[in-house]
Amino acid sequence: MKKTIVFILFLFFIVGCSNKESDTSFIEIEKEELSTISPSPGGQIVIPITNYEEINPLYPSNTYVYYFTKLIYDSLFEYNEDGGLETNIVEHYVVSPDKLSMTITIKDNIYFHDGEKLTTQDILSTFYYLINSDDNSPYFHNFINSVGYGFEFDKSNFLTMEIFDDRNIDLHFDRPYADKLDMLTFPILKEGDVNLLLSNEFKEDNLIGTGAYKVDKIVKGNNISLSMFDLYNGNLPYIEKLNVKIFKDEELALLAFETGLINLVKSVNYDWAKYQDDTSIKIEEFPTNEMDMLIFNNFSSKFSGDKGRILKQAISKGINKKRIIDRLFLGKAIETSLPLTKNKMDFYGLKSDNYYNAEISKELLKEIGYSKYNESGFLVDENQEPITIEITSNYADNHKRIITEFIIEDLKAIGINAYSNMQVSTNENLSKEQIDGINKEYVEKLTQDRFEMAIVSLNLTEISDLSTLLHSLAIDTGLNYSNYSNPKLDYIINNLKLTDEFENRRNIYLELIDIYTEEMPLIPLYTKTSAILIDNKIQNNLNPINSDIYRSFSNVFILKQLQ
């Protein structure tokens, strides 16, 4: 019987000696045995999707639906693990010298699951459907964020497309946008399916893309069967079939994983370390784009002028973010002082270094006249007036409640009389009506500027670059809940939206950070981390990223004996 020889070389280095000794051992493995531990096509796994009314790939109703559509549909460009963009169904593209035009050539022999060939007409139809429908689609918001809040968003003119032939399409922009490729990450639908969407006749049976998996069968409210698409243009996955089980919510999906009913799941909480000693479970962590922030109402006189600026700096230095991360998120978050995604910071080599230092906070408060304490232990000015600040929080959210309590403790420790808007001692017994009322009141306070400081959670996108958070024109239309306005910063942000050279962009970011750190319009606390839990039926690493947990799905496989 033929055997495969595997050589294992052991090198022993003796410190202080110039001679190097080695010992070689040989292990013989049967060819048939080797085939059981190497990648082998075939098999089936069960993955979750949470409850939905309908699946529209352009309007995913929840996170699991969004990730599910990534298995079925392709886009022109896709995000990689570094947050950068790379071609997907694009063979090559050329950008004009003035950056106002781009010619894209799509790969040849890309087929939809029904056997029809993808053409540029499908791209054109999908794009114009998106820009002419309502703005609830995350892909529509990609267009807005790519343009930026410093420029008027004209949906009929910011980008137009012109077909040259079945494989070539010309794109024309009204400005030389730096984030033009980010605009092109939407899934491509068949022209016929776009027409069904327009006539409100699109059904789940019409889930026909060009992705690695095609829909075989849908059992409403129960499961969706997928199988590998043999004509897929990319790397064919090893796993042949996917059974997508439908669950009411993420908690039930996690329970199904724990009881062995499904093979992978996205962790719900931050306690996935409890699985680390279980050899049957692999944990793959990844940074999300979700960030908790403490924002100031910069319309308030309390935070205006030089005195207000130094007060905001003192508060920023006085918050122990690491304590919140360790206590509330069990260490599964990344401390930051910049309102940028981790991928963007890593890509441009930006550092987050404005960390907790209570002594510096007290020195800054002393600088603006708060050097003495009253009987209650709070710092007061020459008129015996303390710094009193209310922190607004959505206390129906237990996490927000605890974060608020920690921040109040930190601010009191540096001499600031901080208190919250929380009206009940616990939220465990709140009714749905009470929770809805608290949520509504919280949103009204933010949007009507009826707050001094507030805790907010924001899900930044891959193209968030301070524009949507800090540009003055984003005060009413974007995420600039802090009401911050600075013409100089606006100008720099606008420049960033039109500059795509790496070094120039990095220098612009550094300039932005200098102004931001000095004026401190808001305080990012941390970027949250998530994890995928995978059972030992699935071999190799999934390498999930926030924009697509299944992006490297073609790398994983099932051992032959488990298929």
Order of alpha helices (4+ residues) and beta strands (2+ residues): beta-beta-alpha-beta-alpha-beta-beta-beta-beta-alpha-alpha-beta-beta-alpha-beta-beta-beta-alpha-beta-beta-alpha-alpha-beta-alpha-alpha-beta-beta-beta-alpha-beta-alpha-beta-alpha-alpha-alpha-beta-beta-beta
